[in-house]
Amino acid sequence: MHQPVCFLCGKTDFVYHSTSTDIEYHTTKDNYDFYECQNCKLLRIDPIPVDKLSIIYPSNYYSFLKNKKTIVDSIKEWMDKRLFTNVLGKLKGDLKVLDVGGGSGWLLNVMKSLTDRVKFTQVVDLDADAEKLARENGHEYFCGKIEDFKTNQKFDFVLLLNLIEHVENPLAVLQGIESVLTDQGLVLIKTPNYDSFDARIFNSWGGLHCPRHWVLFTEQSFRKTAEKANLRVESLTYTQGAPFWAVSILGWLQKKKLVNVNAQRPAIQHPLFPVLAGLFAGFDLLRKPFAKTSQMFIILRKK
Ligand SMILES: [Zn+2]
């Protein structure tokens, strides 16, 4: 059996965790195995489909950006605004902001609408179609992987929202981010937590986002990674994982042949998706005071 090496501890103490496939976008019929490092408590996919990016990120992957805003999007935007206002309040003077995986830069637009102190904005994203719109909105754009992004700029605020789990070596990415951070700089990260109820009950858990999530963390392994990248965890909170519930349940119903999710109509576009997402957003918010839900919000700063 091929034994993956852990990017964090460098060892091969992995045990089999689960097998999944793309239940969300149906870009492939291949099965992928997930292994857990016994030292670090992190999951990694095997094999890593590093040469299949154009297949596993289909052209409709970003389509939610072009569609009309739903009520869920509006609530999300309101919550993002509250979070950004909070973080921006901790930063002084004129600000440079980097959004990794930021697409057309719509979150940077939200941020600019909150304060005129944001003077320079940079997007790093794989999506070539988003570049034109991002530049029209006044953002600098690097089309490529964060690992390949070179800059002379230093940033006061870096967004890595649902990004760090998409890369092969999250430690190297965090080390790179640390090197472009100003002394007051903050990094806001959102990433799944697989030490959660929904992750345990579904064999094909939506949070695996198979095969696009290559590394998944728990609080413990995320803290260890940040520490090793010379970053300090300023705060770590849990938030609702409604989309993971919705994808997991649609995947389960699909297996029972009760719904039809396919490449033309991915899970996110199924009519049941917003219903399930709404229900489970409520469920997660209710249990949040007592349980670790399946998404983490983390704020980091230089040590
Ligand atoms: Zn490890």
Residues whose N, C-alpha, C, O or C-beta is under 5 A from the ligand:
A	BS01	ZN	C6 L8 C9 C37 N39 C40
